[in-house]
Amino acid sequence: MLEKVGILVICYGSRGVSIVDALTRSVEYKTKLFIVDKQRNPYNIKRSHNHVVIPDFDVKKIAMFAGAHHDEIDFGIVGPEKPIINGVRDVVEKETKIPILCPTKKYAIEASKVSQRFLLEEVAPEINPRFKVFDPNNYNNSSSVKEDLDHWLDELNNQVVVKPDKPAAGKGVGVWGDHFNNRTELFNDFLLNLKYGKVIVEEKLVGEESSFQAFCDGEHLVPLPETRDYKRAFDGDKGPNTGGMGSYKDVGNVLPFMTSSDWDRELDFVTKIFHYMKGTKRNPGLLGVPLYVAFMHTASGPKVLEINSRPGDPEIMNILPIIKDDFVEVCLRMIEGELTRINLEDLATVVTYKVPPTYAGKEKIYTGSRIVDLRNAYSLCESSDERLRLYPGALELKNGENQALSSRTVALVGIGKNIQVARQRSLEGIKAVEGGSLWYRRDIASREHIQKSIINMNALRGGA
């Protein structure tokens, strides 16, 4: 008889659903899931023992829900960043004694972009872009801050990125050449961010992007294979940045445009950061995925775009479906401080998101029906020999039907012996999702896009 285990899952979107999927596929344990969700996700409702909607992820409400079932819950795991930044682990563990898999509030590194830059400056300055922090408390008027900003723009020849310190604050990240093309536009963007606190203006990095993720038990950092995220909304890397329109993972640890030395350097840098944060002994505050690092591979080597303290969305969906180990056992080993490695199938994966018409500003108004039919897509998954997975995201069960919300609706993960086989499966799944006026990027992991990255990287390295 299988051992029973109760698990609290704090879940939002397709990333959270992929975690639920990994847990329910356990062959060593009979799972009983207590899911905190942002809405009535149809996938989670079907697979949970107890499902509750807490739209704002209020940590005290989450702790109350966990406390009401504390005698049935063995541990918890968190997907979205907001509750991690707000200290959900600290509160739940204090009030219920239930161990939670995510960093504590102290180690929620993505809470401050300024803190990240100063951390890197101390630990690994060679992977930090040049940056300057502007603190509104240091300026009496806009003319004085503009003078300082202009001097910095002169130094970087205008090739900059403007970032608010806090996530989801002000105008958000702005890039020269994309969001503004002159200093007047940049300054207006900058001031909108400065109203909310500190702003970083850093050099714009040119190169190819990759995502580094690692699981952690507080003592060991277990790296996961590299993935490539597609932030831009439209084909050809056009349009505004999004939460991610899709991603791919190659067979093995590295991406097609990377070398093994690129991987070694990334691992070396992240390990330095980890040991600095961990200290001299095991640090349980770093459980889960404390370091999900966005790298830019440039002519002068890898540089860090940003560091997050949670699983990547969509990048963790490239990993979870091909873990050979029982994921419940992986979680328990993290909690116990005994996770030293993770075994993966040697396969490629491709994630493609299907999103509503208003996503990324494609359309101003959502016209037509919001009802999404997943039946054909699920049938395709069932006949795929577990080589296609469907993860509903911003989809809500209303009156017995699946209705698309405003964010990314559903992710399809294709799995195959190479990237193109995985991509074909992902696209077949995407096309089988019907209704809702949904759309998707058609060049995720395409041969042309990957070849373009390879050529660009070779040129940056001084090759042909």
N, C-alpha and C positions, 0 to 999 in steps of 0.2 A: 504493500500500500504506500502511495506517495505521501511524503511529509507535507502537511498543510502550512502555508505561509500567507499572512495577511500583509498587504502592501498599500501604503498611501501614495497615490500618484497625483502630483500637482501638474496639471496638463493644460496646454493651450496649443491649438493648431496641429498640423500634420507631424511636427516634431514630437509632440507629446503622444500622439497616437502611435508613432513608431516605437516609442518606449513601452506603451501598453502592449503592442504586438509582440515585442521581444520578451516581455514578462510572461505573457499568456502562452507562448510557445515552449515554456519550460517542460522538460521531460522528467526532471528530477523532483519537482515540487508541484503540488496542487495549489494554484494561486487564487487568492480571494482579494479582489481589488476594490479599494475605496478611493474613488476618483473625484478630485476637485477640478472643476472645469469652468471655462469662461462662458460657455453656452451649452445647450443640449446637443453635444456632438453625437451623432447616431452610432458611430463605431464604439465610443466609450460607454454609452448607455447599454449597449448589447453585451459588453464584456465585463461590466462592473458588478460587484455585489451591492455596492451603495454608491450612487452618483449624486453629487451636489453641485449646483451652479453658484459660484461666487465671482461675479463679473469683474470686480475690481481687485481680486486676489488679496483682499484685506487679511493681513497675517494673523490678526486676532481671531477673525472668523474661521480661518483655516485651522488654527490651533483648537478652537472650540469643537469643530467637526472631528478632528483627530482625537481630541480628548474624550469625546462621546463614544469612541470605538477603540480606545487605547488597549483594551484587553484582547482585541482581535487583530491589531496591527503590529507586525514585527519590525518593519522599517518603512521609510518613505523615500521617494525620489522626486526631484524637481526638474522640470524642463525649462519654463520661461524665466527670463532675467528679472522681471519686476519684483516678484516675491523674494528672490535671492538677494537683490540689492536692499530690499526693505527688511531683511533679517528674518525670513520665515524659519530658517533652521534654528536660530537662536531662541525664538519664541516657542516653537513647537517642542523642541527638546527640553527647554526649561519647564514648560507647563505639563508635558505628557511623558517625558523620558523616552519617547520614540526616537531612535536614531534616524537622521535624515541625510540622504546623499545629495549634498550640494555644499559649496563653501559657506562658511559663516559670514555674517555681515562684514566683519573685519577684512575678509579676503575676497569680497565681491569687487574685484579689481576694475570692472567696467563701470562702476559708479562714478568714476572720475577720470577723464582723459588726461587732465593735468597731472594727476598722481602717477598715471602710467608712464608719462614722458619722463618725470623725475626719477621714477624707479629704474627705467632703462638707462638713464643718464648715469646712474650710480653703478648698475650691474653690467650692462653691455652697451656702452655708448656708441659702438660701431654700427649697431642696427637701428639707432635712433635717427630719424631725419632731423635736420635743423629746425628749431621751433622757437617761438617766443610766446610767453603767456601775458595776456592783457587782463588786468584786474580792475573792474570798474571802481573799486575803492581807492585806486591810485590816481584818479583823474577827476578834475573839477568840472570840466566841460568837454564837449565833443571836439573842439578845435585842438586841444592838447593831446587827446588820444589819437586824433587823425595825424598829427605831426609825427608821433612815434610810429604809427602804422605805416605812414609813407616812407619813413627811413628804412623800415624793415622790408617793405615791398621793393624799394630800390636795391637792397642787398640781395634779394632773391629774384630780381628781374620780373616781378609780378607772378611768378610761377608758384602759386601757393594754394593751400587748402585751409579753409576757415572752419573751425570746429568748436561748438559749445562744450564746456567742461562736462556738463551732466547729460545723460541720455534723454532724448525726447524733449530737450529744452530749446526754446527760441525757434530760429529758422531751420536749424539743423546744419548738417555738413554742406559746405559750398565749395566748389572746385573752379579754379580759374580756367576759362575756356569752355566750361560746361554750364555753370550757373551764373557766371558773370564774365564780361569781356572787357570791362574798363573799371577804373578805380572808383568811380561814382557808384556803380552797381555793387561792387565789392564792399564799399564802406556802408552802404545802406543795409546790406546783408549782415555785415559785422555788427552794426549797432543794434539790430533786432536780436542778435544773440547776446550782446553785452548787457541787455536789460535783465537777463536771467542769471548773470554771474560771469565767471571767468571765461575767456575765449582763448583758444590756441590758434595761432597762425603759423603753419608749418610748411616746409617745402613740399611741392607737388612731386610725388615719386612717379617715375616712368618705368614700366616693365610689365611683368606677368605676375598675376596674383595667385596665391595658393593658401589653403587653410590647414593649419596644424592643430590637431586635437589630441588629448591624452586623458586617460582615466587615472585616478589617483586614490590610494588608500591612506594617504597621510605620510607614508614612508617612501613608497615607490611611485615613480611616474611611468606609466605604461603608454608609450606613444601609439597612435593609430595611424593608418595609412593616410597619405596626403590627399586632399580633395580640392576641386576647383569650383568655386561659386560663380554664378552669373547674377550680378547685382542689377545691371541695367535692364530696363523694362522690355525693350524691343530688340528685334533681330539686329545683328551687326553692332551690338553694344551701344545702341542709341537710347535716348530717352532718360528719364529720371532714375535715380537709384531706388531700389525696392528692398524688401526683406530678403530677396533672393528668388529668382525665377526658375532655378534648377541648379544642378551640380553634377560633377562626374568624378569617379575614382577609377584609376587604371588597375590592371593586375599588378600586384606588388605594392611597394610603399610610395613610389614616386610618380609624378605626372609626366606625360610625354615630353614636355619642354624642360623638365628638370634633369639634373645629373645626380648621381649618388652622393657626390660631394655637397651638392645643395642640401640634400636631406641631412647629411651628417652635420653641416653647419647649423641648420635649423635646430636639430636635436641638441647640439651643444649649447646654443644660445638659450633655448627653453629650459634646459636642465640647470643652467646657471641661475635663471630667474627663479625656478622652483626651489633650488637649494637656499637661495637668499630668503625667500618667503617662508620656507619650512623651518629654518634654523638648524640646530645641532641634533635634534631628536625628532621622533615622529610627531607630526602636527595634524591632528584630526580635523582641524579647521579647514583643511584643503581637500576634503573628500569630494568625490564626484568627478566633474570636469572643471578643475580650477583654472586651466589654461587652454583656451581655444584662441589661437593666435593667427591673425591675418598677416601674411607676409607679402611683400612685393619684391620680386626678384629683379634687381636693377643691374646696370652695367658695373656697379661697384659692389655687387653681392646682395644678399637678402637684407631687407629693411622691414621694420614692423609698422604696419598701418594702424592696428589696434589690437588690444587684448581683451578677451571676454572671459567670464567666469561661469560658463554654462555650456551645454552641448550646442553645436552649430545647427542652425536652421537655414538651409536644408542639409548641411553636410553630415550630420549624425545619421541621417537616413541612408547615406551611402555605406555606412558601417554596420549598423545594427542587424540588418537582414542576413549578413554573411558571417556573423560570429558563430564559430563552431561550438564554443563553450556554452553551457547553460547560463543564460543571462541573470537569472535569479542568483545562481551560485557566484557569478561575477560580482553582483551587488553585495552579497554577504561577505565575500572576501575583501572588498573595499572597506566595509565597516569594521572587519576584524583586523585590518592591517596586513593582509596576507595575499594581496594581488600583485604578482610579479610578472605575469605575462597574460596575453589574450591570444587565443588561436582563431584565425580567420580562414575562410575558404579563399583560395587564390583566384579570385574572380574580379571582374570589373562591374561597376554599378553606375547607373545614370538615373538621376531624379529630374522629372519634369513636372512643373506646377501648372495647373489650369486655374485661371483667375477670372473674377467678374469683370464686366465691361468697363466699370468705373475705376478699376484698379490702376494705379500709377497715372491717373488722369487721362486714360485713353478715351473715355467718354465722360461727359459731364453728368449725365443722368442715366440711372439704371432703367432702361426700358425693356418691356417684355417680361416674361415669366422668370421667376427666380428658382423655380423647381428644377432640381438636378436629379437625373436618373442614373444610378450606378449599377443597375442590374447586369447589363451586358459586360461592363468592366469587371465586376466581380466574377462573372462566369469565365471571363478570359483568365483571371488570376487563378481560378480553381483548375483550369486545364493547362496551366503553365509549368507544372511540376515545381512549384514554389520559386519560379524565376521572375515573377511579377507580383508586386505588392501595391496595394491601394491604401492610402492614408488620408481620410477626410480631414480637412483643416477648418476653415471658417465656413462650416456647414452646420445648419441647425435643424433638428427634427421638430417640425411644427405640423400639427394636425395629421400626423402619419406620413408626412412628405419631407424630403430633404430640401431645404431652402438655402441658397447661397447668401452669405453676408458680404461685407465690404472688403474683406481681406482675401488672402489666397485660399481658394476653395478646396482643392484636392491635389495631392501629390501621387504620382505613379513612379515606382522604383523598378527599373528594369535591371536584371542580373544576367551576366553572360560571360563567355570565355574571353571576350575582348570588349572594348568600349563600344564599338559599332553594333555588336549583337545586343548588348545591354540597352543601347539607345533605341534600337528598333523595337524592342519589347516595351520600353517606356512609352514610345510614341503610339504603339498599338493600343496600349491601355488608355492613353490620353484620348485617342479618337473614339474609344468605346464609351467614354463619359459623355452623356447626352443632356441637353437642355441648359438652362441658365444663362444663355448667351455668353458662355465662357470662351476664353482665348488663351493662347500660350505662345511662348517663344519657340520658334521652329528650328533654331540653330544650336540648341543646347547640345554640347559634345559632338557637333558635326565634324566630319573630317576636315572641312574647310576652315572652321574656327580653330581647331587644334593645330592644323598645319600653319596657320597664321601666327599662332603663339610660338611655335617652334622656330619659325623664320625670324620673328621679332627677337626672341631670346638669343638666337645665334648671332644676330646683328649686334645686339647689346654686348655680347661677349667678345666681339671683334672678329667673328667668323664671316662666312659668306652671306 
